[in-house]
Amino acid sequence: MSFAFLGAPFLWLAPLIAAPVVFHFAWRLRRKRLSVPSLVFFQRLEPHLQARKRLRDLLVLLLRCLVVAFIVLALARPSWSGFLGSSSATVAIVIDNSASMGLPAADDASKTRLSAALAAAGALVGQLGVTDRAVVLTTVADSLVPVLAEPTSDKTHLRAILDAIRETQAASQPGAALQAAAEVLAGATTTRREIHVLTDLQAHEWAAPALGALPLPPGTTLWLHRLPGGYPAAEVALSSLEVAARGRLAGRPIALRVGLDNAGAQAVTVNLTINDDRGHRHTQTVTVPAHGSQAVPVALPATSAGMHWAHAAIDGDDFALDNEGYTAFGCEARRPVALCGTHAALGFLPLALAPAADGSLSGLTTHWFGAEDLQTALDSHPALLVMTWDDLGALDQDRQQVLMHWLTGGGRLALCPRADGLRQTPHLPLWLGITGEVMDLPPGGEPLIALDTRDDLLHDLVEADGTVHLDAVHVAQGLALQGDANFDWKPVLGLPDGRVILAHRTLGAGMISCFGIGLTADWSSLPLAPAFLAISQALALPTAADDGILRLLAGDSPRLAGVHGGTAHLVSIAGDALDSMVAIGPGGELPPFPRAGVYALTTTQGLHALIATRADPGEGAREVVSGSVVPALSGSPYQVADCPTPQALAEAWRHGAQGFDLMPLLLILAFLALLAEGWIANQPLVRAAAATTGMAAAGPGASPAPGRGGAAA
């Protein structure tokens, strides 16, 4: 058996035990001289009162000293190891391996919080006895960390697991880790069960939401060992990595938008680097304002049809684990555009759709047809059919029915007045539901504005503030479009007075877009503006539908639709090397992906999926749960303490967990001593008052009653 103080620094308060003695003599009342008519009663009572008073004062002083002594000793937490023998323990050691644990430790900036946690856990493992069992868990599931099926007493195996743990790029999942720890302890046969969590208690992981009452087995002790540390002075996180939803065609540059967040009080300049699977590399310098964000557009070089990925990373700040991300995307083969008409009639629209006729710049190739060759044009499965108002109105009924059927099935049609024709209203079919009226415009024209900045045709022109800039485009002449209310035409571009110049409507699964201007500089400066390229190509390329690629934050657990259980083969395409079989949950749940990367997954049912992950951008935050209250654990009993040195933690476990903690007993003794002090301090006053009352009633010659301070007592 051995004896130790787990809170030894509190022993420095031992001199306070003498405080009651000091106060007793410092505040002792001095005797005062009084004039009385007779001393007969004082001569009888004085010897007995003085003796009782001295005894009472000594007992009260002793009890007050004991109260202080018991409290000081309780704070010092004396522990008696081996008291009544020692019992076996089952211990679950939970290591926080989230990205924030890669920040500097408090005692040594050259070490990370995770290295401090692993050192403390190693010291705890070293204190395990022959009959003790332990298991090591992590707050972020990591396939690189071996998982024990049950607790073990093999210290070598436990240390090997600790050696395999390293920082992830994800946020902690404390609920899942504590649930797993509770399940392990539920099957333990030992009398003592303990969970030791070594974490930095980052606020966005532990402050909310509440995990509810954990299913802890009876008698389980939950310890949270907080690992404080330093924070980065300059912290910029990669907050988003988006691929343009439109225009992913072979030969067409791929537009990325990289989001950067700066939570610090000073602007930070970082280097942004983009790499892709084709070996292309793009680097630029970006300044992110204080407490702000910056969206950075990047165009990846044209690529081939198929699945591709891109990697974004920043450097130049003080925390690297939230600085990178991957995304994946699919590219279709180049798509044809069918042009029905002549170059003069269609103006600059063919050039805007395909600056290079072979599709090497836009992914679109142009092919010319006569209006009489409509069926041939449709058989080429074009991304867009372009016609003039006049050519559409000249189609016979059969061709119009063929065109309507093609549109209903998902085709896209763009209409415009003849650029070389008369400025008059052409005849349009009734099923189109729109007409045009010649506008009378002043010399110099009127400005062209966006009537609906949220429209999909303007998606690529929207600035960060939500506005659309058309570069001072003016309309010199044109037709004001008037859509029938029964056909739900949506205005896109127009004049300040509300007259519509560009509108579109759906027809089944297809879309019809209609211009009220010929697409040459004679009608408007729009065909000469850069915005015309984006609008023209948006006519042919709708916003891409769900491509089936799972884009996640590190630590997220994706779900496969239509899959219920089984296993899947997971292999990394980019990022950490990974090639393993993983279990699929009954609802299609996959294990979380702890780091940024691109992964290909194939289930036993033959389902293929592509998964791209990026680092969690919240892991560099400064906010942590301080004090002894952890909101996420509001429904469960727990204790919080700053994690001491590994040696101190091991000593605390050896003497606290395996020994007898005398702190509760000392607190009870302090309370009893306080009660006794109060009773004794007030008891003589009651008796003296009673004795004085009795003698006053008996008269001058009477003797005190026995037991009340008289001679008989």
N, C-alpha and C positions, 0 to 999 in steps of 0.2 A: 504494500500500500504506500501511496505517496500523497503529499498535500501541496497544493499550489493555489495561487491567486490568479484568476483569469482576468481580473481588472486591477492588476497590481498598481498602476499609476494613482488610483484613488487612495492608496495607503498614505500618500503624502498629506492627506487630510486628517491623519491621526492626531495631530496637535489640537484639533478642535474638540477632542474629548475633554480637555481641561477647561473649555470655555465656561461650563456651568460653575466651576470653582471660582474662576476669575470674576464672573458676574456676581456670584454670591457675596464675595468679600467687597467688591467694588460698590455694590448697591445696598450693603448691610445698613439698616437703620441705626442711627445713633440714639442713645438714651437721652431723654429730656427730663429736667427737674420739674416736678409738680408739687403743689401745696395741697395737702389733704388734712381733714380734721383729726383723723385717727389712723394708726397703723395696725390696729388689732387684726383686721382681716388679711392684710398683706403678710403679717408675720406668720400667720397660719398657712397661707397658700404658696408663698414665694418659693420655698425649697422644692416643693413637688412640681410646680409649673416649670421651673428652670430645668429640671432634669428631663421632663417630658419634651420640652421644647428643643433641648439640645439633641435628644435622640431623634425627634421628628426631622429636624434640619439635616442631620447626617444622612438619614434614610432618603429624604427627598433629593439631597445633593448627589448621593450615590446613584439613585435611579435616573436622574437627569444625565449623569455621565454615561450610564449604561445605554440610554436611548441613543445618544450621539455615537457611542462606540459601536452599537449594533448596526446603525445606519451606515457608518463608514465601512465596516466590515462587509455589509451586504453589497455596497457599491464595488468593493474589491473582488467580489465573487469568489470566495474560497471554495475549492473543489477537492473532494477526498476521493482520489482514485483507488479503486479496489474495495470501496466500502461495501460490506456484505457480499463481496465477490463481484465479478464483472460478467455481463451478459453479452451475447453476440449481437451484432448489428448488421442490418442491410441498408446500404447507402446508395442513393442515386445522385451522381454528380452530373449536374447540367451545366454545360459550357455555352456561354453566349458567343457564337461565332459569326455574328452579323458584321456588316461592313464597318460600323462605328467602332468595333473593337480593334480596328486597325489604327485608331488614333493613339497619340502618345499616352503612356501611363503617367500617373501623378508623381511618383517618386523618381522616375528616370525617363527623361524625354527620348532617350535612345531606344527604349523598349515600348512595345505596344501594350494596350490593355489586354489583348488576348494572350500575349506571352506571360503577363503577370497572372492572368487567370489560370493558365496551364501550369505555371510554377506552383501556385497555391493548390491546385488539384493534385499535382504530383506529390506534394508534401502530405496531403490528406490520404492519398493512396498508401504512402509509406507508413502511416500509422495504423493501418488495418491489421487486426490480429489474425491468428490462424483460423478462427471460426467466423470471422467477419466476411461479408460478401459485398460486392459493389458492382455498379454498372455505370458506364459513361454515356451520356446523351448530349445532343447539341440542340440549340434553339432553331437552327436552320438545318433541315435534313440535307445531308451531303453524301453522295454515293462514294466519295473517296474515303469516308470514315467508316471503319468496320462497325457492324451492329451486333451486340451480344444478344443471344436468344434468352439468356437468363443471367442473374448476377453471378459473379465469380470471385474467388479468393486469389486468383492468379495475378499477382502484382505485375509480372512481366507483360502479360496480355493487356492489362489495364493501361500500363505506361505506353505500350505500342499504339493503343487507340488514341491516347493523348497526343502522341507524336504525329499522328496522321491529321490532326485538326489544324486547319488554317482559316484565315479570314475568307468569308464569302463576299458577294456584292449585293446581298439581300438584307431585308429587315428581319428581325427576330420574329418567331412565331411562338411566344411563350406558352400559349394555351396548349398547343400540340405537344410541346416538350414536357410540360407538367402533367398532361394527361398520360403520356407514355410512362413517365416516372411513377405515377400513381398505379398504373397497371402492373408495373414491375414489382412494386412494394406489396401490392395486394396478394401476390403469390408467395411472399416471403414467410418463412416459418420462425424467424427470430422475433424476440420480444420488442426490440427497438428498430424503428424504421425512420430514416432521415433522408431529406432531400436538401442538397446544397446547390444553390444556383449562383454561379459566378458571372455577374453581368454589370454593365454600366448603367442599367435602368434608364435607357433613353425614353424620353417622354412619349413619343408617338407610338412606342411599342408597349409601354407599361402604364400609361396614364389612362387610356380608354381604348376600346370599350371594356367593361367589366367582364371577366371570364366566368363569373358565377361561382357557385360552390364547387370546388374541385373534389373529385371522388377519392379523397385521401383516406387510406385505411386508418382505423382507430389507433391513436397513439403516435401518428406520424408527425414529425417535426419538420417544418419547412423553413429553411434559412435562405435569405437573399443576401449575398455578400457583394456589396456595391464596390465597383472599381472606378473611382473618380480618375480624371485625367485632364490633359490639356486639350485645346481646341485649335483648329487651323486659323491663322490670321487672315488668309485669303482662301476663300472656299467658293468655287464655282462648280456646279453640278450639271451634268448632261440630263436635262429634264424631259426631252422628247426627241424622237428620231422618226420622222414621217416620210413615207414615199408618196409622191404625187398620186392621187387616186385616178388621174386621167393620163392617157397617152403612153402606156407601157407597151410600146411596139419595138420590134427589132429595128435597129438603125436609128432610133429616136433617142436623144439624150434623156436620161432619167432624172427627174427633179426631186431632190431631197430638201427637207426643211429640218434643220437642227435647232433645238431649243436649249438655251443655256440660262441657268438661274444663278444669281449671286445673292446670298443671304447676308453678306457682310455689309459693314458701314462704309466701305470704300470701293470705288470702281476697281475692277481687276482686268488685266489684259492677259489673255491666254492664246495659245496656239491650237487651232482646230485642224485635225488631220482626218481625211476620209480615204479609206482604201476599199477596193471592191475585189470580187473574185477573179476579175480579169487582169489584176495587177496594176490598175490605174491608181494614182495617188494625187490627192488634192490637199494643199495646206494653205491656211490663211490665218491672219491675226485678227482677233475679235476682242473688243473692249466691252465688258458687261457692266452696266451701271450699278451703283450701290443699291441694295435692296430692290433690285430690278431683274429684268430678264431681257434676252436678246434672241430673236429668231433669225437664223442664218440660212438663206437659200443657197443650195449647192446643186450644180448640174453635173451628173455623172456622164462620162462619155458614152456614146451609143454602144449598145451591146447586141448580142444575138438572141434569138428566140430561146425560151427555156427559163429555168429557175436560176436566180442569181441572189447574191447577198452583198451587203455593204457594211463596213465597220467605221464608226465615228469615235474619236478619242480626243481629249483635250489635255494639255499639260501647261504648267505655269502657275498652278495654285498649290496649296499645301496639303491636299487630301486627294489621293489618286483613286480610291476604290469606288467612287461614284462618277468617274470621268469617262466611261466608255459604254458603248452599246452597239448591238447588231440589229440589222433589219434584213428581211428577205422579201423578194418580189418575183413575180413571173412576168416574162415578156412574150407577147404574141408575135406571130409572124407579121410581116408588113401587110397592110391592108390596102386594097384598091379603092379609088374614088371614081365614080362614074360621072362624067361631064356630058350632059346632053345640050348641045348648042355649039356656038362658035366662040373663038377667043374674044372677038369684039363684043359679043353679047354678054359674056360673063365677067368681063373686066379683069380685076386683079385677084379675084377669088381663087382661081386655079393655082396661081403662084403662091398665095398665102397658105393654101392647103399643102402643097408639096413644093417647097423651094427648089428641091432637086427632084426631077421627075421619077428617078429610080427609088425614091424614098429614103435616101441615105441621110437626110437631115430630119425629117418628120416622121418617118415610118409609114407614110402614105404615098401611094403611087397613083398618078392620074391617068385616066383612059377616056378617050373621046368617043362619043356615040351621037348619031343623029336621033332626032325625036322618034323617027320611025323604027329605030332599033332598040326601043325601050326594053323589050323582053330580053334581048341579048345583054343589055346593060345590067338588068336585074339578075340574070343567071351568073354573073361574075361575082355575086355576093359582096357588093361594095359596102364599105363602111358608111358611105354617104352618096346620095344621088343629088346632083345639082341641076336645076332647070330654071329657065326664065318663066315669068308669069305667062307670057305669050305662048310658049311651047306647051305649058301645062294646059292652058285653055284650048289649044288646038287638038288635043288628044281626043280620039273618038271614045265612045262609051266603053267599049271592050278594054281598051288600054287603060282607061281610068279605073276600071274594076280590078285589073291586074295590079295596078299601082296601089290601090287601096288595100288589096289583100297582102301585098308585100309589106306595106307600112304596119298593118295590124300585127304582123308576125314579128315586128321588131326593127323594121327598116327605118332609116333616117333620111329626110328630104329637106333640102335647102332651096328656097325660091327667092328670086330677085327680079326687079324690072330689067328689061334689056338696057344695057349700058349705052348702046348705040341707037336706041329706038326713040320714038316720040314720047314726050313727057305727058302722057295721057293715061287714063285708067284702063288697064287691059281687062278683058273678061276672064273671070275665074269660076271654076265649078262651084256649085252650091254646097257640095259636101265639104268643101274646104272651110267655109264659115268665116271668110274674111274678105274685105274689100279695101280699096285704097282711094284716097281723094287727093288730087293735086294741090300742093301747098303753095301759097303766095308768100314768099319769104323776102325780107329786105335785102338790099345789096350787102354783100359780105356774109350773108347767111346768119344762122343762129347756132349757138353752141349745142353740142350733143352731150347729154348727161345719162347716167345710169338711173333707170327708174326702179330697179330692184337689185340692190347690191348683193343680195343673198342668192341670186339666180345662179344655176349651175354653169351657164355660159360665161359668167363673169368670175367664176371661182378663182381662176389663175391670176386675176387682176386685183384682187382684194388686198389692200395693205394691212399692216398690223393693227391700225386703228379702225379697221372695218370699212374704210372708204375705197372707192374705185376711181382711179385717175385715168382719164382718157387723153391726156396730153393736148388739151385745148383744141379738140376736134370740133369742126363746124360743118353744118349742113347748108349747102347752097340751094339745092332744089330736091324735091322728092315727093313721095306719096305718103300721106298720113294714114296709117293702118287703122281700120275699124273692125274689130272682131265681133262676131255675133255672140250675144250673151249665152247662147245655148252650147257653145263650143269651147268655152273656158280657155280663151287665148290669154297668155301671160305676157305683159309688156316687159321688155328688157332694157332697151335704149329708146330715148326720145328727146324732145325739146323741153325747155323749162316750163312751157305752158301745158305740158302733159301730152302733146301729140306724140304718137308712137311711131318709131322708125324701125324697130326690130322687136318681134314677138315670136312666141312658139306655143304649140299645143301638142298634146299627146293624141295618138290615134291607136287604140289598142296598146300593144307593147312598143309601138314606134313613136317617132317624134317628127313634127313638121316645124321648120323654122322659116320665117318670112321676113325679108328685108323690104323696106319702103324706099330704098335708094338704089340706083345703079352703082356698081362697085368700081367706079373710076373717080379720078380727082375732079371731073366735071360736076359730079353730084355732091361729093363730100370729101373732106380731107381724111376721113376714116381709113380708106384703103392705104394711105401713106403712113399711118401711125403704127407704132409697134403693137399697140393693143389689138389691131386687126388680125395679126398672126394668131394670138391667143384665142380670140373669138372664133375665127374661122376653123381652127383645129378642134375647138370645143364642139363645133357643129357635128364633126365626124366622130369624135371620141367622147363618149359619155363617161361620167364618173364610174370608175371600175367598181363592179360589185364585189362581194366578199370572195377573195381568192383562196380561202381555205387555209391560209398561213396563220399560225398562232403567234401573235406578237405580244410578249409578256414582259413584266418586270421580273428581275431575278427574285426568286423566292415564291413566285406565284405557282399554284398547282393547277395546270390546265385540265379541262374536261373534254373527253372525246365523245361527240354526239353519236348515239346509236351503238356504243360499245359498253358491254356489261361484264366486267371481270376479264380474266385472262392475263397474258403477258405480252410484252412488246420488246422488240429489239431497238435499242437507242444508240445511235452513233453520232459523234460530233462532226460537223462539216467545217466549222471554224470555232476558235476559242479553245477551252480546255479539252485535252484529249479524253474521249469518253467512248466506250464500246462495251455495252452491257445489256442484260435483260432486266426489265423492270416490270413490277406488278401493276396491273390496272385494277382500280377499285370497282365495286359493284355498280357505281354510277358513272363509270368511265373516267374516274379521277386518276391523274398521273402524279408521281412524286414531284415535288418542286424542283426547279432548276436554280441552283444556288449562285451561278455566275453567268456573266454575259457570254453569249455564243449563239451558234446556229446548229440545230440538231435535226437529224432525219429520224423519223420513227416509223416502224412497220409492225403492225399488230399480227397476231397469229391468224386473225381473220382476213389478212391481206390488205388492211387499210393503211394508207400511206399519209403521213402528215409532216409538215415542215414547221419547226418552232424556232423563233428568233427572240432572244432576250437581251435586255439592257439593265445596267446597274440601277438599284433603287436610289433616286435622287435625294431622299430625305435623310440619308445616313450621316451626313455631315452636320446635322443640326446640333445646336448647343443645348437645347432644352432637355433636362433630365429630371427624374423624380427624386426630389430631395426629401429629407426627413424620414420618418418611420412609417408613413402611410403610402401604400401603393394602390392607386384606384383600381387597377385591373384585378387585384386580388381581394376586393372588398368582401367577397362572400366566403373567404377561407381564412383560417388562422395562419399566421406567418410571423417571422421576425426579420428585421432589417438591420444590418450593421455594415459599416465600411470595412472592406476586406483588408485585414492586417497583412503583415509579411507572411510568406509561406510557413516559416517556422512558428510564428504566433498562431496561425490558423491550425496547424497540426497540434500544437500544445493545447489550444482551446478544445479541439475535438477529443484529444486523449483524456483530458481532465474533466471536460464538461459533459461530453456524450457518454464516456465509459465510466465516469466517476459520479459521486454524489454531490450535487450542487447545494451548498449550504445557504445560498442567498434567500430562498423562501423562508427557511427556519429562522434566520437572523431577522428578517422583517417582522415575523410573528413575535419574536422575543422583544423587538423594539416596541411593538404595539402594546404588548403586555406590560412592559416596564413603564410606558407612558400612562397606561390606566392606573397602575399601582401608585405612581408618583402623584397623580391627581387625587386619588382616594386618600392617601396618607397626608398630603398637604392640607386637605380640608377637614379631615377627621378631628384633630385637636381643637380647632376653632369651634366646632359644634359642641364638643364636650365641655370646653371652658365656659362657653356661654351658658350651658345648662347648669354647670356648677355654680356660677355666679348668681343665676336666677334662684337656685335652691337656697343658698345662704341668705340672700336678701329676704326671702320669705320666712326663714327660721328665726331671724332676729339677731341682735348683736352677740348674744352669748351662745348661740347654737354652734354645733360642730358640723363639718361637712359630711354628707352621706358617703358611705363606703363606695369606692369605685368611681368617684367624681372629683378626685384631686385632693380629698381631705386626708387626715392622719390615718384613718382606718384603712385607706387604700394602700 
